[in-house]
């Protein structure tokens, strides 16, 4: 098969030169320059939606330091021949990424920023040898290269480099800043009142942005990307002709993410059209403006699997690549009563919330609306109706992948917050062979945590494992390992006793008793208790769950 995709490739030139499949988004360039008059354009999208590749594409198209005509051959932008003659490889481009500018402390993050500026300066080291460049700019440039830059050098760094590029090439500079808000997101996460990490980093980033964007005579135009739009008065104060496009805006909505038509063409090229329904169920469902899009990272990753294994099962690619802490923070937030809304979302329902796309990281948790706004902007929820306008919108979970992250978060929340006295009472009831009390306690625990009605047995297995882990017993949850063994082994080696639990999900409340009997029969038929040697006492339980109810039966030998 000639079809190939490159996972993690965000360099446009490399992607095109290597012959990897590329979903053509080059029309954005024409729309950005020809159809708008923005001096500064900010695109905010969730991570893994192609922002960096898009910025690399823009750099390759405009950069006077490149010869890029051949890598754009056959792409949509070449249909605008007069536009290409005027713009392709005709302007100096300064491309800066802040995605790695983070640290546990402000000092650590600030050093990473200096390293990033040093790397950029080294890539442009030939600028300092040109006679037309101001000698004081050359001195600042040398300090940036050697990581000896002063705070003033750092705040003026981008404008200094742009002035040098203007002197060398005689043209204004196109400025591209990717992941501009990463330093502030990390600062907000790690901040304490004592070290003022966030306020210090905000001062630095605001200084860089202000000098580079506000009344900069060397700026042709700027494109900036990030996850959140930080309120203009917080960081973009005084920036002229500023335009922002978030997930709730219609303009440019189809350029980040894959449309249904693009996925169909891609699947046909890969000869994997039979897997469309699976891909749609797991990775589609995002509504940006009035466009329905798939997460491109997920589609690429799954197609890479399908290329080799046509029967591959879908995976949760977000789980290992995105920071999901915002969800757990939200669930744990005691100031807001969000349990009912989470349950509605987890049951494929919708909620109605007031949304803002202008936020500041230091106030993200100050209101419930802010937190829902963050979940929307970062891709954990999406608009339910693409035609809705205004600040109040219907929201839903986009697909199975994100729903599984929500469910994992709920289980983790339960594990972290469950009352120790209640678990102690449950264990006492189980050891005392008290079926009724055990069922009542389990039902109470289910009512105390956020849950959902589209239950799967895996949820209950994880729920039981979460109940018993860290309680002084050895716990094995073999369902997750796919072994022919019971769901839960609870071993008390010190007292040479053990509990075996087999769990079932019931389709209706009246089936609870019958399903407990099925679980007990499975324990008997599979001879689970024979696998435990050296234990004087082994208790076997069948447990059945229906929504938030549990029934427990003891196997009486």
C-alpha positions as CSV (number, residue, x, y, z in Angstrom):
1,X,0.0,0.0,0.0
2,X,1.4,3.4,-1.0
3,X,-0.7,5.3,1.5
4,X,1.2,6.4,4.5
5,X,0.7,8.8,7.4
6,X,3.2,10.3,9.7
7,X,2.4,10.4,13.4
8,X,3.7,13.5,15.2
9,X,4.9,15.2,12.0
10,X,4.2,18.9,12.4
11,X,6.8,20.2,10.0
12,X,5.0,21.0,6.7
13,X,8.1,20.7,4.5
14,X,9.1,17.3,6.0
15,X,5.5,16.0,5.7
16,X,5.3,16.9,2.0
17,X,8.8,15.8,1.1
18,X,8.3,12.4,2.7
19,X,5.2,11.7,0.7
20,X,2.9,11.4,3.8
21,X,-0.8,11.9,3.2
22,X,-1.8,15.5,3.7
23,X,-5.3,16.8,4.2
24,X,-5.2,20.1,2.2
25,X,-5.8,23.1,4.4
26,X,-3.8,25.6,2.3
27,X,-6.9,27.6,1.4
28,X,-6.6,29.1,4.9
29,X,-3.6,31.2,3.7
30,X,-5.7,32.9,0.9
31,X,-8.6,33.5,3.2
32,X,-6.4,34.9,5.9
33,X,-4.6,37.4,3.7
34,X,-7.1,38.1,0.9
35,X,-10.4,38.1,2.8
36,X,-9.4,39.8,6.1
37,X,-7.4,42.9,7.0
38,X,-6.2,41.6,10.4
39,X,-2.9,42.9,11.7
40,X,-3.0,40.2,14.4
41,X,-5.0,37.0,14.2
42,X,-5.4,34.6,17.1
43,X,-6.6,31.0,16.5
44,X,-7.5,29.1,19.6
45,X,-8.2,25.4,19.3
46,X,-7.7,22.3,21.6
47,X,-4.4,20.5,21.5
48,X,-3.9,17.9,18.8
49,X,-6.0,19.8,16.2
50,X,-3.2,20.7,13.8
51,X,-2.2,24.2,15.0
52,X,1.5,23.7,14.7
53,X,1.3,22.0,11.3
54,X,-0.8,24.9,10.1
55,X,1.7,27.4,11.3
56,X,4.5,25.5,9.7
57,X,2.5,25.6,6.4
58,X,2.2,29.4,6.7
59,X,5.9,29.8,7.4
60,X,6.9,27.7,4.4
61,X,4.5,29.6,2.1
62,X,5.7,33.1,3.0
63,X,9.3,32.7,4.1
64,X,11.8,34.6,1.9
65,X,14.5,32.3,3.3
66,X,12.9,29.2,1.7
67,X,12.1,28.0,-1.8
68,X,8.8,26.3,-1.2
69,X,7.0,26.3,-4.6
70,X,7.4,22.5,-5.2
71,X,5.9,21.4,-1.8
72,X,2.7,23.4,-2.6
73,X,2.2,21.8,-6.0
74,X,-1.2,20.3,-6.5
75,X,-2.6,22.0,-3.4
76,X,-5.6,24.4,-3.3
77,X,-3.6,27.5,-2.7
78,X,-1.9,27.2,-6.2
79,X,-5.3,27.8,-7.7
80,X,-4.8,31.5,-6.8
81,X,-1.9,32.0,-9.2
82,X,-1.7,35.9,-8.9
83,X,-1.8,35.6,-5.1
84,X,1.0,33.0,-5.1
85,X,3.2,35.2,-7.3
86,X,2.8,38.1,-5.0
87,X,3.2,36.3,-1.7
88,X,5.0,32.9,-1.9
89,X,8.6,33.2,-0.4
90,X,8.4,37.0,-0.5
91,X,8.5,38.0,3.1
92,X,10.8,37.4,6.1
93,X,9.0,35.2,8.6
94,X,9.8,34.8,12.3
95,X,8.3,31.6,13.7
96,X,8.3,31.2,17.5
97,X,6.9,28.3,19.5
98,X,6.3,28.6,23.2
99,X,5.1,25.0,23.6
100,X,8.2,23.9,25.7
101,X,8.4,27.1,27.8
102,X,7.3,25.6,31.1
103,X,8.7,24.6,34.4
104,X,7.9,23.8,38.0
105,X,8.9,27.3,39.0
106,X,9.1,30.7,37.3
107,X,12.9,30.6,37.2
108,X,12.8,27.2,35.5
109,X,10.3,28.3,32.9
110,X,12.1,31.6,32.4
111,X,15.3,29.7,31.6
112,X,13.4,27.6,29.1
113,X,12.2,30.8,27.5
114,X,15.8,32.1,27.2
115,X,16.8,28.7,25.6
116,X,14.0,29.0,23.1
117,X,15.0,32.5,22.2
118,X,18.6,31.4,21.9
119,X,17.6,28.6,19.5
120,X,15.7,31.0,17.3
121,X,18.6,33.4,17.3
122,X,21.1,30.7,16.3
123,X,18.8,29.6,13.4
124,X,19.0,33.2,12.2
125,X,22.7,33.8,13.1
126,X,23.5,35.1,9.6
127,X,21.5,38.2,10.3
128,X,24.2,39.6,12.6
129,X,26.8,39.6,9.8
130,X,24.8,42.0,7.6
131,X,26.2,45.5,7.7
132,X,22.8,47.2,7.6
133,X,21.8,45.7,11.0
134,X,22.0,48.2,13.9
135,X,25.1,47.5,16.0
136,X,23.1,47.7,19.2
137,X,20.7,45.1,17.9
138,X,23.6,42.9,17.1
139,X,24.8,43.2,20.7
140,X,21.3,42.3,22.0
141,X,21.2,39.4,19.4
142,X,24.5,38.0,20.7
143,X,23.2,38.1,24.3
144,X,20.0,36.2,23.2
145,X,22.2,33.6,21.4
146,X,24.4,33.0,24.4
147,X,21.5,33.0,26.9
148,X,23.0,36.0,28.7
149,X,19.9,38.2,27.8
150,X,18.6,40.7,30.3
151,X,14.9,40.9,31.2
152,X,14.6,43.9,28.9
153,X,16.3,41.9,26.1
154,X,13.8,39.1,26.6
155,X,10.8,41.4,26.5
156,X,12.0,43.2,23.4
157,X,13.5,40.0,21.8
158,X,10.9,39.5,19.0
159,X,10.9,43.1,18.0
160,X,14.7,43.2,17.9
161,X,14.9,40.2,15.6
162,X,12.1,41.6,13.4
163,X,14.0,44.9,13.1
164,X,17.1,43.0,12.1
165,X,15.1,40.9,9.5
166,X,13.6,44.1,8.1
167,X,17.1,45.7,7.8
168,X,18.4,42.6,5.9
169,X,15.4,41.9,3.6
170,X,13.9,45.4,3.2
171,X,10.4,44.1,3.9
172,X,8.1,43.9,6.9
173,X,8.1,40.7,8.9
174,X,5.3,38.1,9.2
175,X,5.3,37.0,12.9
176,X,4.0,33.5,13.8
177,X,3.7,32.6,17.5
178,X,2.6,29.0,18.2
179,X,1.1,27.9,21.6
180,X,1.5,31.3,23.1
181,X,-0.4,30.5,26.3
182,X,1.6,27.4,27.3
183,X,3.9,29.3,29.7
184,X,0.8,30.9,31.4
185,X,-1.1,27.6,31.6
186,X,1.8,26.0,33.4
187,X,2.4,29.0,35.6
188,X,-1.3,29.0,36.6
189,X,-1.1,25.2,37.4
190,X,2.0,25.5,39.6
191,X,1.5,28.9,41.1
192,X,1.4,29.7,44.8
193,X,0.9,33.1,46.4
194,X,4.4,32.9,47.8
195,X,6.4,32.8,44.5
196,X,3.9,34.6,42.3
197,X,4.8,32.3,39.3
198,X,1.8,33.4,37.3
199,X,2.1,37.1,37.7
200,X,5.8,37.0,36.9
201,X,5.2,35.0,33.7
202,X,2.3,37.1,32.7
203,X,4.5,40.2,32.9
204,X,7.1,38.6,30.7
205,X,4.7,37.3,28.0
206,X,2.8,40.5,28.0
207,X,6.0,42.4,27.5
208,X,7.0,40.2,24.6
209,X,3.6,40.5,23.0
210,X,3.3,44.2,23.5
211,X,6.6,45.1,21.9
212,X,6.1,42.7,19.0
213,X,2.5,43.5,18.2
214,X,1.6,47.0,19.4
215,X,2.6,49.8,16.9
216,X,5.5,47.7,15.5
217,X,6.5,49.3,12.3
218,X,8.3,46.2,11.2
219,X,5.2,43.9,11.4
220,X,3.5,42.9,8.2
221,X,1.0,40.8,10.1
222,X,1.0,38.2,12.9
223,X,-0.7,34.8,13.4
224,X,-0.9,33.4,16.9
225,X,-2.2,30.1,18.2
226,X,-3.1,28.7,21.6
227,X,-5.8,26.8,23.5
228,X,-7.4,29.8,25.2
229,X,-7.9,33.4,24.3
230,X,-6.5,35.2,27.3
231,X,-8.5,38.4,27.8
232,X,-7.2,41.2,25.6
233,X,-6.9,43.6,28.5
234,X,-4.7,41.0,30.3
235,X,-2.1,40.4,27.6
236,X,-2.9,42.1,24.2
237,X,-3.6,45.6,25.6
238,X,-3.4,48.2,22.9
239,X,-2.9,45.7,20.0
240,X,-4.4,47.3,17.0
241,X,-6.6,45.5,14.4
242,X,-6.8,42.3,16.5
243,X,-9.1,39.4,15.5
244,X,-9.7,36.2,17.5
245,X,-11.3,33.0,16.2
246,X,-12.2,30.3,18.8
247,X,-14.2,27.1,18.6
248,X,-17.4,29.1,18.7
249,X,-16.6,31.3,15.7
250,X,-17.7,30.4,12.1
251,X,-14.8,32.0,10.3
252,X,-12.0,29.5,9.6
253,X,-14.0,26.8,11.4
254,X,-13.2,24.1,8.9
255,X,-9.4,24.5,8.8
256,X,-8.6,22.9,12.2
257,X,-9.7,19.3,12.2
258,X,-10.8,16.9,9.4
259,X,-14.3,17.3,7.9
260,X,-16.4,14.3,7.1
261,X,-15.6,14.6,3.4
262,X,-11.9,14.7,4.1
263,X,-12.1,11.6,6.2
264,X,-14.0,9.8,3.5
265,X,-11.4,10.6,0.9
266,X,-8.6,9.7,3.3
267,X,-10.2,6.3,4.1
268,X,-10.7,5.6,0.4
269,X,-7.0,6.4,-0.2
270,X,-6.1,4.0,2.6
271,X,-8.5,1.3,1.4
272,X,-10.1,1.3,4.9
273,X,-13.6,2.7,4.1
274,X,-15.3,-0.1,6.0
275,X,-14.0,1.4,9.3
276,X,-15.7,4.7,8.8
277,X,-18.4,4.1,11.4
278,X,-15.9,3.2,14.1
279,X,-13.8,6.3,13.4
280,X,-16.8,8.5,13.4
281,X,-18.1,7.1,16.6
282,X,-14.8,7.5,18.4
283,X,-13.2,10.6,16.9
284,X,-15.8,12.8,15.3
285,X,-18.4,15.1,16.9
286,X,-16.5,18.3,17.5
287,X,-18.5,21.4,16.4
288,X,-16.2,24.4,15.6
289,X,-18.4,27.4,14.5
290,X,-20.8,25.7,12.1
291,X,-18.4,22.9,11.0
292,X,-18.4,19.3,12.2
293,X,-14.8,18.0,12.5
294,X,-12.8,15.0,13.6
295,X,-9.8,15.2,15.8
296,X,-6.9,14.9,13.2
297,X,-4.4,13.4,15.7
298,X,-6.8,10.6,16.5
299,X,-7.6,9.9,12.9
300,X,-4.0,9.8,11.9
301,X,-3.0,7.6,14.8
302,X,-5.9,5.1,14.1
303,X,-5.2,5.0,10.4
304,X,-1.6,4.2,11.1
305,X,-2.8,1.2,13.1
306,X,-5.3,0.2,10.4
307,X,-2.7,0.4,7.7
308,X,-1.0,-2.6,9.3
309,X,-3.9,-4.2,11.1
310,X,-7.2,-3.8,9.3
311,X,-9.2,-5.1,12.2
312,X,-7.5,-2.9,14.8
313,X,-9.7,-1.6,17.7
314,X,-10.0,2.1,18.4
315,X,-7.9,3.5,21.2
316,X,-8.0,6.5,23.4
317,X,-5.2,8.6,22.0
318,X,-6.0,11.7,24.0
319,X,-5.5,9.9,27.3
320,X,-1.8,9.7,26.9
321,X,-1.2,13.0,25.1
322,X,-3.3,15.7,26.7
323,X,-3.3,17.0,30.2
324,X,-6.7,15.9,31.6
325,X,-6.2,17.5,35.0
326,X,-8.8,20.2,34.3
327,X,-11.5,17.6,34.3
328,X,-10.5,16.2,37.7
329,X,-10.2,19.8,39.1
330,X,-13.7,20.5,37.9
331,X,-15.2,17.3,39.3
332,X,-13.6,18.0,42.7
333,X,-14.6,21.6,42.9
334,X,-16.9,21.8,45.9
335,X,-18.1,25.3,45.2
336,X,-20.2,24.2,42.2
337,X,-22.9,21.6,42.1
338,X,-21.9,20.0,38.7
339,X,-22.7,16.3,39.5
340,X,-26.1,16.4,37.8
341,X,-24.7,18.1,34.7
342,X,-21.9,15.6,34.5
343,X,-24.4,12.7,34.7
344,X,-26.5,14.3,32.0
345,X,-23.4,14.6,29.7
346,X,-22.4,11.0,30.5
347,X,-25.8,9.8,29.5
348,X,-25.4,11.4,26.0
349,X,-27.5,14.4,27.1
350,X,-26.9,18.1,26.7
351,X,-26.6,21.0,29.1
352,X,-27.0,24.7,28.6
353,X,-24.3,27.1,29.8
354,X,-23.2,30.6,29.4
355,X,-19.8,30.6,27.6
356,X,-17.0,33.1,27.4
357,X,-14.0,32.9,25.0
358,X,-12.1,35.6,26.9
359,X,-10.5,34.2,30.0
360,X,-7.5,34.6,32.2
361,X,-5.7,31.7,33.7
362,X,-5.7,33.1,37.2
363,X,-9.5,33.3,37.2
364,X,-10.3,30.0,35.4
365,X,-11.8,28.4,38.6
366,X,-13.6,31.5,39.9
367,X,-16.9,30.7,38.3
368,X,-18.7,27.6,37.0
369,X,-19.2,29.3,33.6
370,X,-15.5,29.8,33.3
371,X,-14.8,26.1,33.9
372,X,-17.4,25.0,31.3
373,X,-15.8,27.5,29.0
374,X,-12.4,26.0,29.5
375,X,-13.8,22.5,28.8
376,X,-15.3,23.8,25.6
377,X,-12.2,25.6,24.4
378,X,-10.0,22.6,25.2
379,X,-12.2,20.0,23.4
380,X,-13.7,18.0,26.3
381,X,-17.1,19.2,25.4
382,X,-18.5,20.7,22.3
383,X,-21.5,22.7,21.0
384,X,-24.6,20.5,20.5
385,X,-26.1,22.7,17.9
386,X,-23.9,24.3,15.2
387,X,-26.5,27.0,14.4
388,X,-26.6,28.4,18.0
389,X,-25.2,31.9,18.3
390,X,-24.6,34.0,21.4
391,X,-23.0,33.3,24.7
392,X,-25.6,30.7,25.9
393,X,-25.2,27.4,24.1
394,X,-26.1,23.7,24.4
395,X,-23.1,21.5,25.2
396,X,-22.4,17.8,24.9
397,X,-19.5,15.2,25.0
398,X,-18.3,14.9,21.4
399,X,-17.5,11.2,21.1
400,X,-16.7,7.8,22.7
401,X,-13.0,8.8,23.3
402,X,-13.8,11.8,25.3
403,X,-16.6,10.0,27.1
404,X,-14.1,7.4,28.3
405,X,-11.9,10.2,29.7
406,X,-14.9,11.6,31.6
407,X,-15.7,8.1,33.0
408,X,-12.0,7.5,34.0
409,X,-12.1,10.9,35.7
410,X,-15.2,10.1,37.6
411,X,-13.7,6.8,38.8
412,X,-10.5,8.5,39.9
413,X,-12.5,11.1,41.8
414,X,-14.4,8.4,43.6
415,X,-11.2,6.6,44.5
416,X,-9.6,9.8,45.8
417,X,-12.6,11.0,47.9
418,X,-14.4,7.8,49.1
419,X,-14.9,7.8,52.9
420,X,-12.5,5.5,54.7
421,X,-15.0,4.7,57.5
422,X,-17.5,3.6,54.9
423,X,-15.0,1.3,53.2
424,X,-14.1,-0.1,56.6
425,X,-17.8,-0.8,57.2
426,X,-18.1,-2.5,53.8
427,X,-15.1,-4.8,54.5
428,X,-16.5,-5.7,57.9
429,X,-19.8,-6.6,56.4
430,X,-18.1,-8.8,53.8
431,X,-16.0,-10.6,56.3
432,X,-19.0,-11.1,58.5
433,X,-20.9,-12.5,55.5
434,X,-23.6,-9.9,55.8
435,X,-25.0,-9.8,52.2
436,X,-27.8,-7.2,52.9
437,X,-25.5,-4.7,54.6
438,X,-22.8,-5.1,52.0
439,X,-25.3,-4.3,49.2
440,X,-26.6,-1.3,51.0
441,X,-23.2,0.1,51.5
442,X,-22.2,-0.4,47.9
443,X,-25.4,1.2,46.8
444,X,-24.7,4.2,49.0
445,X,-21.2,4.5,47.6
446,X,-22.7,4.6,44.0
447,X,-25.0,7.4,45.1
448,X,-22.2,9.4,46.5
449,X,-20.2,9.5,43.3
450,X,-21.0,10.9,39.9
451,X,-22.2,8.1,37.7
452,X,-24.1,7.4,34.5
453,X,-26.8,5.3,33.1
454,X,-25.2,3.9,30.0
455,X,-23.2,1.6,32.3
456,X,-20.8,-1.0,31.2
457,X,-19.4,-3.8,33.3
458,X,-16.0,-2.3,33.1
459,X,-17.2,0.7,35.0
460,X,-18.4,-1.5,37.9
461,X,-15.1,-3.5,37.8
462,X,-13.1,-0.2,38.1
463,X,-15.5,1.0,40.8
464,X,-14.9,-2.1,42.9
465,X,-11.2,-2.0,42.4
466,X,-11.3,1.7,43.5
467,X,-13.2,0.8,46.6
468,X,-10.6,-1.8,47.8
469,X,-7.2,-0.4,46.6
470,X,-5.1,1.1,49.3
471,X,-7.0,-0.5,52.2
472,X,-4.3,-2.7,53.5
473,X,-5.1,-5.7,51.3
474,X,-3.6,-7.1,48.1
475,X,-6.1,-6.4,45.3
476,X,-6.1,-8.0,41.9
477,X,-8.5,-6.8,39.2
478,X,-8.2,-9.4,36.5
479,X,-11.0,-8.3,34.3
480,X,-8.8,-5.6,32.9
481,X,-6.1,-8.1,32.1
482,X,-8.6,-10.2,30.1
483,X,-7.8,-13.3,32.2
484,X,-10.2,-16.2,32.9
485,X,-10.3,-15.3,36.5
486,X,-12.7,-13.5,38.8
487,X,-13.1,-9.7,38.7
488,X,-11.7,-9.0,42.1
489,X,-9.3,-11.0,44.3
490,X,-9.0,-9.4,47.8
491,X,-6.2,-11.1,49.8
492,X,-5.6,-10.7,53.5
493,X,-2.3,-12.6,53.8
494,X,-1.7,-11.7,57.4
495,X,-4.9,-13.5,58.5
496,X,-4.8,-16.1,55.7
497,X,-8.2,-15.2,54.3
498,X,-9.5,-13.9,50.9
499,X,-12.6,-12.6,49.2
500,X,-13.5,-13.4,45.6
501,X,-16.0,-11.2,43.8
502,X,-17.6,-11.7,40.4
503,X,-19.6,-8.7,39.2
504,X,-22.4,-8.5,36.7
505,X,-24.4,-5.6,35.2
506,X,-28.1,-6.1,35.2
507,X,-30.5,-4.8,32.5
508,X,-33.2,-4.0,35.0
509,X,-33.7,-3.8,38.7
510,X,-35.7,-7.1,38.9
511,X,-32.7,-9.0,37.4
512,X,-30.3,-8.2,40.3
513,X,-30.9,-11.4,42.2
514,X,-30.8,-13.5,39.0
515,X,-27.5,-11.9,37.9
516,X,-26.0,-12.5,41.4
517,X,-26.8,-16.2,40.9
518,X,-25.1,-16.1,37.5
519,X,-22.0,-14.6,39.0
520,X,-22.0,-17.3,41.7
521,X,-22.5,-20.0,39.1
522,X,-19.5,-18.6,37.2
523,X,-17.3,-18.8,40.3
524,X,-18.3,-22.4,40.8
525,X,-18.0,-23.5,37.1
526,X,-14.6,-21.8,36.7
527,X,-13.4,-23.1,40.1
528,X,-12.0,-19.7,41.0
529,X,-11.5,-20.6,44.7
530,X,-9.2,-23.5,43.6
531,X,-6.6,-21.0,42.6
532,X,-6.0,-19.8,46.1
533,X,-3.7,-22.0,48.1
534,X,-2.8,-21.6,51.8
535,X,-5.8,-19.6,52.8
536,X,-7.9,-20.9,55.7
537,X,-11.0,-18.9,54.8
538,X,-12.2,-18.0,51.3
539,X,-15.5,-16.0,50.8
540,X,-17.0,-15.9,47.3
541,X,-19.5,-13.2,46.4
542,X,-21.7,-12.6,43.4
543,X,-22.4,-8.9,43.0
544,X,-24.9,-7.4,40.5
545,X,-25.3,-3.7,39.7
546,X,-28.2,-1.8,38.1
547,X,-27.5,1.9,37.7
548,X,-26.8,3.1,41.3
549,X,-28.1,-0.1,43.0
550,X,-26.1,-3.1,44.1
551,X,-27.1,-6.5,45.4
552,X,-24.7,-8.9,47.0
553,X,-25.0,-12.7,47.4
554,X,-22.6,-15.1,49.3
555,X,-21.7,-18.4,47.8
556,X,-22.6,-20.9,50.5
557,X,-20.6,-24.0,50.0
